[in-house]
Amino acid sequence: MLKNSSILITGGTGSFGNTFVPMTLAKHNPKRLVIYSRDEMKQWDMAQKYSGDSRVSFMIGDVRDKERLARALDGIDYVVHAAATKIVPTAEYNPFECVKTNINGAMNLIDVCIDRGIKRVVALSTDKASNPINLYGATKLASDKLFVAANAYAGIHNTRFSVVRYGNVMGSRGSVIPFFVSLAESGVLPITDMRMTRFMISLEQAVELVWHAFDDMQGGEIYVKKIPSMLIGDIAKAVAPKAAHQVIGIRPGEKIHEQMIGLEDAPNTFEYEEHYKILPMIHGWSQDMERIKNGVRVEDEFTYTSDNNRHWMSIEDLSSWINANKNKVGLI
């Protein structure tokens, strides 16, 4: 589907974009891949890697700027929406700015994608959007709702929108693994709460989930990847086995355990080999066989949380992953 197409990724200089771009170029050979973001320095650094590749281009722009989006999306077939204000404490202390990017920016993108006749749009979400307790999660829940409803909002236009949801991205900038790595030599790692658990996913798995969504979507689906969980203390042990742990308490807006599928979602959630799919309650879409396909409806009491997960990552597995990826942990 993506072969010889034109693709734009918002927030494309972030951790996801730095993995999505080389993987997509190698596997799907798009005609054109546009990285749209507002950080000129990150664009400059990333552009050096693709200076000889005519398929890759860069545009400075913000999802808050509807006119700039309209220019950037001219001639584009597919869009990946990765732009977001996503650091939990930053959103708590800068709420207006978080809303402007995560909600207003989503509305701008939806409008322009419909007007420009974009074929398919996949928006990145987060486990924090399920039963949110922080502003980041609340804005991403609102964003998810906007992208789901956009399939009806599009009217006679053929633009289709879906969402992918996943948990903590291993080794990404600003995440817990590079944070622990930076403190490993101090001999003491700060632990928020020894009970805390998190979902774990690699950037490569996240990219593959987006590819699957593009291939599978009819519009309005939320794709949830099946991924393992870990205790925060075990993550610390994998990074620095000999370091002591200092319990410091959770940060503003944090949960002890994360959730990707809540009890209220269960009646509209279907299970597949490698993922779940939450279908919309609106317009009868959760009963649509073209969206359900070969899925099996989950049990009525089903939830998918980081503490009730059937799959767990061991300290040894994470340690091996860190050793294999140590040259890029925290750099993308």
MOSULGI-V647216 format. One record per run of one state. SS is the DSSP state (~ for helix, > for strand, _ for the rest). FROM is the first residue (numbers start at 1). TO is the last residue. If there is no record, write none. Layout:
ss=SS from=FROM to=TO
ss=SS from=FROM to=TO
This chain:
ss=_ from=1 to=5
ss=> from=6 to=10
ss=_ from=11 to=14
ss=~ from=15 to=28
ss=_ from=29 to=31
ss=> from=32 to=37
ss=_ from=38 to=39
ss=~ from=40 to=49
ss=_ from=50 to=55
ss=> from=56 to=60
ss=_ from=61 to=65
ss=~ from=66 to=72
ss=_ from=73 to=77
ss=> from=78 to=81
ss=_ from=82 to=87
ss=~ from=88 to=93
ss=_ from=94 to=94
ss=~ from=95 to=116
ss=_ from=117 to=119
ss=> from=120 to=124
ss=_ from=125 to=126
ss=~ from=127 to=129
ss=_ from=130 to=134
ss=~ from=135 to=153
ss=_ from=154 to=159
ss=> from=160 to=165
ss=_ from=166 to=167
ss=> from=168 to=169
ss=_ from=170 to=175
ss=~ from=176 to=186
ss=_ from=187 to=187
ss=> from=188 to=191
ss=_ from=192 to=196
ss=> from=197 to=201
ss=_ from=202 to=202
ss=~ from=203 to=216
ss=_ from=217 to=221
ss=> from=222 to=225
ss=_ from=226 to=228
ss=> from=229 to=231
ss=~ from=232 to=239
ss=_ from=240 to=243
ss=> from=244 to=247
ss=_ from=248 to=258
ss=> from=259 to=261
ss=_ from=262 to=262
ss=~ from=263 to=268
ss=> from=269 to=271
ss=_ from=272 to=274
ss=> from=275 to=278
ss=_ from=279 to=281
ss=~ from=282 to=287
ss=_ from=288 to=288
ss=~ from=289 to=292
ss=_ from=293 to=295
ss=> from=296 to=297
ss=_ from=298 to=303
ss=> from=304 to=305
ss=_ from=306 to=311
ss=> from=312 to=312
ss=_ from=313 to=314
ss=~ from=315 to=324
ss=_ from=325 to=332
